[in-house]
Amino acid sequence: MRYDPSRSILAGMDTAVLQARLQQMQRDYLDLMSGKKVISGSYTQGDGAKSVTYSMTNIGQLTLAIRQLQTQLGIISSPRRALSVGFR
């Protein structure tokens, strides 16, 4: 089955919004891979304690999300199923 952008969960979103989100996700990915992104951290602010946690599973999910956005924007084509060849 071919990827149909009009039937995607992202269908109807503004292209500029998708492109901006893709760029942010790609920056986040590079930061995680290079060690620049905090893996786990917490701090206290006037309105209470805040914390953020990233894990290696986030990298896999982030990669899938990046590929989905790239496909939706037509940057990459959707993955194709492998063909099998048979001889008689």
Beta strands, then each sheet from edge to edge (+ up, - down):
strand 1: 40-45
strand 2: 48-53
sheet 1: 1+ 2-
end
